Amino acid sequence: MTRLSVNINKIATLRNARGGNVPDVTKAALDIESFGAQGITVHPRPDERHIRYSDVREIRPLLKTEFNIEGNPTPRSFVDLVLEVVPDQVTLVPDGNDALTSNAGWDTIKNKDFLSEICALFHSKGIRTSIFIDPRPEMAYGAAQCGADRVELYTAGYAELYPSKPEEAIKPYLETAIAAREAGLGLNAGHDLSLENLNYFIKTIPWTDEVSIGHALISDALYLGLEQTVKAYLSEIRKK
């Protein structure tokens, strides 16, 4: 069964817009867990414009489900944070410090030496390591060569094309998912997955281990409420 990890960055963005602690990011994470999500994802950036490093430290010991930290391992501060809190999973994302949101995957072939070193470092602490990649089979094979445990497919392209051409939209993702499985890697997916496109993705690639969803889920919660939204996403994952 595919697991749902909820990215809570947008909740932190709302809090930071006014200062103080409303909404309470830690409480939101624990509530999301209690509503049935099987994991919490955070993506701290150096400017702490949403999730703060202090949030990561506060949330980690309280969670009962899986904790996934995403980010670019280039800043030493990110690497040190991951080694300090020891999440269940770290997802390596090559976004620049000024990136509005993640917008591309790693070239696992050109960056093999660097990614291999980072994977080995996190493995030394027993942390499962996933590499964020574009839907290209060679990037999955490259991730395996780097020593990754999983890849996360960057699904923005799928989400963009899905409304008009679902079969065309899923094709490169299915090809890359097959490559990942052949390479012995676990499979995650995330970025712009929503209530509209999630079920088709999971039905087509049922061996997806985990989806990480933030923006769409938190936006839907404005209308449906957080508990009902989490349950709606779980329903889409489980729907045959």
C-alpha positions as CSV (number, residue, x, y, z in Angstrom):
1,M,0.0,0.0,0.0
2,T,1.3,3.4,-1.0
3,R,1.9,5.6,2.1
4,L,0.8,9.3,2.3
5,S,3.4,11.7,3.7
6,V,2.0,15.2,4.2
7,N,4.4,18.1,3.5
8,I,3.6,20.8,6.2
9,N,5.7,23.6,4.7
10,K,2.6,25.6,3.7
11,I,1.3,25.6,7.3
12,A,4.6,27.1,8.4
13,T,4.4,29.7,5.6
14,L,1.1,30.8,7.0
15,R,2.5,31.0,10.5
16,N,5.5,33.0,9.4
17,A,3.4,35.5,7.6
18,R,2.3,37.0,10.9
19,G,4.9,35.8,13.4
20,G,4.0,34.1,16.6
21,N,2.8,30.5,16.6
22,V,-0.5,30.5,14.8
23,P,-1.1,28.1,13.2
24,D,0.9,25.7,15.5
25,V,3.1,23.7,13.1
26,T,3.9,21.0,15.6
27,K,0.3,20.5,16.5
28,A,-0.7,20.4,12.8
29,A,1.9,17.6,12.2
30,L,0.6,15.6,15.1
31,D,-3.0,16.1,14.1
32,I,-2.3,15.0,10.5
33,E,-0.7,11.9,11.9
34,S,-3.8,11.2,14.0
35,F,-6.0,11.7,10.9
36,G,-4.3,8.7,9.3
37,A,-1.3,10.0,7.3
38,Q,1.6,7.7,7.5
39,G,4.3,10.3,7.5
40,I,5.3,14.0,7.7
41,T,7.5,15.7,5.3
42,V,9.4,19.0,5.8
43,H,11.6,20.9,3.5
44,P,13.7,23.4,5.4
45,R,15.6,26.0,3.4
46,P,18.5,28.2,4.5
47,D,16.3,31.3,4.8
48,E,13.8,29.4,6.9
49,R,10.9,31.1,5.0
50,H,8.6,28.3,6.0
51,I,9.8,25.3,8.1
52,R,12.5,26.4,10.6
53,Y,15.3,24.3,11.8
54,S,13.8,24.6,15.3
55,D,10.5,23.1,14.0
56,V,12.4,20.1,12.7
57,R,14.1,19.6,16.1
58,E,10.7,20.0,17.9
59,I,8.7,17.7,15.7
60,R,11.1,14.8,15.4
61,P,10.8,13.2,18.8
62,L,7.0,13.6,18.9
63,L,6.1,11.8,15.7
64,K,4.9,8.2,15.8
65,T,5.0,7.8,12.0
66,E,7.7,8.3,9.4
67,F,9.6,11.6,9.3
68,N,11.0,12.7,5.9
69,I,13.3,15.7,5.5
70,E,13.8,17.1,2.0
71,G,16.4,19.5,0.9
72,N,19.6,20.3,-0.9
73,P,22.6,18.8,0.9
74,T,25.0,21.4,-0.3
75,P,24.6,23.8,2.7
76,R,26.5,22.2,5.6
77,S,23.7,23.4,7.9
78,F,21.2,21.1,6.2
79,V,23.5,18.1,6.4
80,D,24.3,18.8,10.1
81,L,20.5,19.1,10.8
82,V,19.8,15.7,9.2
83,L,22.6,14.0,11.1
84,E,21.5,15.6,14.3
85,V,17.8,14.6,14.2
86,V,18.2,11.4,12.3
87,P,14.9,11.2,10.3
88,D,13.5,8.0,8.9
89,Q,14.3,9.3,5.4
90,V,16.1,12.1,3.8
91,T,15.2,13.2,0.2
92,L,17.9,14.9,-1.7
93,V,16.5,17.8,-3.8
94,P,18.8,20.0,-6.0
95,D,16.9,23.3,-5.5
96,G,18.8,26.6,-5.2
97,N,18.5,28.8,-2.2
98,D,16.3,31.3,-4.1
99,A,14.0,28.6,-5.6
100,L,10.3,29.3,-5.0
101,T,9.7,25.6,-5.0
102,S,11.5,22.5,-6.3
103,N,11.7,22.6,-10.0
104,A,14.0,19.8,-11.3
105,G,15.5,16.5,-10.3
106,W,19.2,15.6,-9.9
107,D,21.3,14.5,-12.8
108,T,22.5,11.4,-11.0
109,I,25.1,10.6,-13.6
110,K,26.9,14.0,-13.6
111,N,26.7,14.3,-9.9
112,K,27.5,10.6,-9.1
113,D,30.5,11.3,-6.9
114,F,28.8,14.0,-4.8
115,L,25.6,12.0,-4.4
116,S,27.4,8.8,-3.5
117,E,29.3,10.6,-0.8
118,I,26.1,12.1,0.7
119,C,24.2,8.8,0.5
120,A,27.1,7.0,2.3
121,L,27.2,9.8,5.0
122,F,23.5,9.5,5.8
123,H,23.6,5.7,5.6
124,S,26.2,5.8,8.3
125,K,23.5,7.1,10.6
126,G,20.9,4.5,9.4
127,I,18.9,7.1,7.4
128,R,17.1,5.8,4.3
129,T,18.1,8.0,1.4
130,S,16.0,9.0,-1.6
131,I,17.1,11.1,-4.6
132,F,14.7,13.4,-6.4
133,I,14.8,12.8,-10.1
134,D,13.1,13.8,-13.4
135,P,11.1,11.0,-15.2
136,R,14.1,9.6,-17.1
137,P,15.0,5.9,-16.7
138,E,18.7,6.6,-16.8
139,M,18.4,8.9,-13.8
140,A,16.9,6.0,-11.8
141,Y,19.8,3.7,-12.8
142,G,22.2,6.4,-11.9
143,A,20.6,6.8,-8.5
144,A,21.2,3.1,-7.8
145,Q,24.8,3.6,-8.7
146,C,25.0,6.4,-6.2
147,G,23.8,4.0,-3.4
148,A,20.4,5.5,-3.0
149,D,17.6,3.4,-1.4
150,R,14.8,5.1,-3.3
151,V,14.1,7.7,-5.9
152,E,11.3,10.3,-5.8
153,L,9.8,11.1,-9.1
154,Y,9.3,14.9,-9.7
155,T,5.7,14.8,-10.8
156,A,5.1,18.4,-11.9
157,G,5.1,17.4,-15.6
158,Y,2.6,14.6,-15.0
159,A,0.2,17.0,-13.2
160,E,0.4,19.6,-15.9
161,L,-0.4,17.2,-18.8
162,Y,-2.8,14.9,-16.9
163,P,-6.1,16.9,-17.5
164,S,-5.8,16.7,-21.2
165,K,-3.6,13.6,-22.0
166,P,-3.4,11.3,-19.0
167,E,-1.9,8.4,-20.8
168,E,0.8,10.6,-22.4
169,A,1.4,12.2,-19.0
170,I,2.0,9.0,-17.1
171,K,4.2,7.3,-19.8
172,P,7.7,8.6,-18.8
173,Y,6.9,8.1,-15.1
174,L,5.9,4.5,-15.7
175,E,9.1,3.9,-17.7
176,T,11.2,5.4,-15.0
177,A,9.3,3.6,-12.2
178,I,10.0,0.3,-14.0
179,A,13.7,1.2,-14.3
180,A,13.8,2.0,-10.6
181,R,12.3,-1.4,-9.8
182,E,14.7,-3.1,-12.0
183,A,17.6,-1.3,-10.3
184,G,16.3,-2.5,-6.9
185,L,15.2,0.9,-5.7
186,G,12.1,1.9,-3.7
187,L,9.8,4.5,-5.4
188,N,8.4,7.8,-4.1
189,A,6.6,10.5,-5.9
190,G,5.7,14.1,-5.3
191,H,5.0,17.6,-6.6
192,D,1.6,18.9,-7.7
193,L,-0.1,15.6,-7.0
194,S,-3.7,16.3,-6.1
195,L,-7.2,14.8,-5.5
196,E,-7.7,15.0,-9.3
197,N,-4.6,13.1,-10.5
198,L,-3.4,11.0,-7.6
199,N,-5.5,7.9,-8.1
200,Y,-4.6,7.5,-11.8
201,F,-0.9,7.7,-10.9
202,I,-1.2,5.1,-8.1
203,K,-3.3,2.7,-10.2
204,T,-0.8,2.9,-13.1
205,I,2.2,2.5,-10.8
206,P,0.9,0.5,-7.9
207,W,4.3,-0.3,-6.5
208,T,4.8,3.4,-5.5
209,D,6.0,3.3,-1.9
210,E,5.1,6.8,-0.8
211,V,3.7,10.1,-2.1
212,S,4.7,13.4,-0.5
213,I,1.9,16.0,-0.9
214,G,1.8,19.5,0.5
215,H,0.5,22.4,-1.5
216,A,-2.6,20.8,-3.0
217,L,-3.5,19.1,0.2
218,I,-3.2,22.1,2.4
219,S,-5.1,24.2,-0.1
220,D,-8.0,21.6,-0.2
221,A,-8.0,21.8,3.6
222,L,-9.2,25.4,3.4
223,Y,-12.5,24.1,2.0
224,L,-12.8,20.6,3.4
225,G,-11.0,20.9,6.7
226,L,-7.7,19.2,7.5
227,E,-9.1,15.9,8.8
228,Q,-11.5,15.3,5.9
229,T,-8.8,16.3,3.4
230,V,-6.2,13.8,4.7
231,K,-8.9,11.1,4.6
232,A,-9.9,12.1,1.1
233,Y,-6.3,11.7,-0.1
234,L,-6.0,8.4,1.6
235,S,-9.2,7.3,-0.1
236,E,-7.8,8.2,-3.5
237,I,-4.7,6.2,-2.8
238,R,-6.7,3.1,-1.8
239,K,-9.4,3.4,-4.5
240,K,-9.2,0.5,-7.0
